[in-house]
Amino acid sequence: MEQSRPNQPPSDMGHRVPLQMLFRGKWRFAVVKELVSGPARLSQLRRKIPGCSKKVLIDTLHGLEQIGWVQRQEYATRLRRVEYTLQDEWAKRIIESVAIVEESERTKVSS
């Protein structure tokens, strides 16, 4: 059985959150970049984002969930299983932004 936590954007932000929110916070971009490739569990994200503590990673995921970018899926199994995914409406815009930033980084390295 699947459960999904409802997304409730903060009232002062409304339903339209600017894409610049992607770059607020030290770990937000790294988390979103990893979720671009598909759903991930907390333990998978911790391995892929070294240096980010478990608490900070959870706080970052909850923040992204609050603004409606990430969806948390909890599966009712014997062992608790939770996956995080990008919301469909944001995925395309975020993927394009990540590609632009990655290309910019590659250009800087090769220069």
N, C-alpha and C positions, 0 to 999 in steps of 0.2 A: 504494500500500500504506500502511495506517495503522499507527502504533505508538502505544501508550499507556503512559505511565510509571506503574508501580504506585504506589498511594497507601499510604504506611506511616505511620500516625499515631505520634507519639512515644509510647514505652511508658508514660511517666508520665501521659499523658492518657487512655489507653484509647481506646475507640471512640466514646464520647460526649463531644463537645466542646461546651461551653456557648456559647450565642449571643453572650454578652458578648465572646467572642474577636473578634467583628466590629469592636469598637471599640479593640482593642489595636493600637498602631502608628499612625503619622501617616497613612499612605496606604492602609491596609487597606480602610476604608469606601469610599474613592473608587474603588478597583479593583473591589470587589464591586458597587458601584453601576453601573459601566460594564458589567460582565458580566451584569447582570440583563437587559439588552436582547438578549443573545445572544452567541455566540462572537466572540472578537476576537483579532487578532494583536498581538504586542508593539508594533509600530509604530503600530497604531491606538490602543492604550491610551496610548502616549506622547503622541499628538496630543490625546487627550481629557482627559489629566491633566497640564496644564502645571505646571511647577515640580518635578515628580518626575523625578529623574535615572534614566537607564537602569538603572544598578546597583541602585538602591533599588527600582525597579519589578520587576526580576527577582527580587530577594530577597523582596519582598512576595508575588509570585506563587508562589515556591517554598514560602514559609511557609504560604500558603493551600492549596497542594497537599499539604503534609505533614499538615495537620489534616483533609484530606479534603473540603474545600469546593470546590476547583477541580481540574479535570482538564485535563491537558496532552496535546494530540493532535499528534503529529508525522507529517507526510505525506511520503512518499518521492517527491519530485519532483526535477526537475533542480536547481531552487533550493530550498533547505531551507524548508519552510513549517510553522510551528507555530501552533496555535490554542489558546486557553484558554477553557474553559467552566465554568459552575457545575455542580457535581454535582447530579443530580436530587433526591436526598434532602434537600439543603439549600436548593435553589432557592426552594421555596415559602416556607419560614420566613424566608429572607433577603429575598425580595421584599416580604413583609409588613412586615418591620422597616424596610426602606428607605422604603417608603411612609409609615410612621408618622413617621420622622425627617424626610422631605421635607415632610409636612404640618405638622409642628411648626415647621420653618424658615419655611414660608409664613405661618403664623400669627404668628410673631414679626415678620416683615417688615411685615405688614399692620397690626400693632398700633401 
